[in-house]
Amino acid sequence: MTALRPGTTPLPPAAPDVRPGLPSAARAARSAGPVVTELRLSAFASHRGTVLPIGPLTLFAGAAGSGKSSALRAYEALARLGAGDPLAEVFPDPEAYVPERAGADAQGRRGFRIGCTTDGPAGPVRLDLAVQAEPTLRIVGERLTGGGETLLTTALRDPGRSTVQAAWHTAGAVPVTRAPLPDDMLGTALLPLRVAGTTEGQVRVLAAAEQTVVALRSVFACEPQPQRMRAPVPSGEDRLRRGCDNLAAVLERTHTQCGQRHARLVAAAGAGCAGTVTGLGVERLADGKVRALVERDGGHRTPVGRLGDGELRYLALALVLLTGPGVLAMEAAGEVPSAMQTLTVLADGLDRDLDGRQLRRLLALAASIGAAGHLRLVGTITEAAASEARGTAGVTVVDLDP
């Protein structure tokens, strides 16, 4: 990686605004709101110069060590920065993402670079980010480009200050506005608070920034933990957490508040769980907690704690796909109507513990729901599951070389 020097912004040059190289079927799919269409890992963990197309249903495949999980980690990191999370919370162990054997400058500074492209009303907009990981974690360069113009740039001018010098497009009496921004937060996410929108140039900057932020914030990272889903949980904790450990409380909510979605979940459970499934319910226990139950023929009810790991992960993932930001534990862009948002679910190890039938059912469910433009799925799968996924309509499998 190029050494990070004061006064420089080690970002790739702005590129022409072209749509990423997605298959024609993926390009044709329309989304309700802004979405990420490309992920760039210029220098991140095992990746150097990696460009990954992101479609409505995208799965990263490859051998162990090929960088599948780190690619998804970069996506989630950009999403959290877009939501306004501080850099130290997003990267608690930043040295782990510095490319191995990356050289340091005379001051011992090393870092990594990531970026993405979003598409929406403002057209294709690129965001590129350079992060210094050593000796101090900070953002040292950021660039936002769209419509053939550089809309925002930041650069580290004084290593002794915890700020970067930002310049954004104005196109008024003063063509560029300059001001310091904190070096531990994404500048693009701060622009709506700093730009007045009184000139045509400022309006373009705001449109590009807001599109990028909405696309990044509309993300839910899901990692179902079967060992934590078996125990009863307090009633009322009904926003599904990342690990899906409060599955029972969420099922209680969907059963009482959203009959149509709950019915689809029951149908999904019947397709992916052993035996005949006629319903999904909850049981209130003496201590006030609730546990989830699978209802079967003859009125028999099986506690979900008796299900296998694959059945529990399948059930949790189906629930995530069938719900939305109001049910998931995430901070969506509340200022944007839900009809103009597209939820992106990130699922590392999507096929873990699942058999081929369960994986096919989940992918078909994601494709069916995503057809309306309100849902996208980006996940990682093993090489063994890749051939199964390729046979599902609407799925794009991106192979990563080790």
Disulfide bonds with the S-S distance in Angstrom:
none
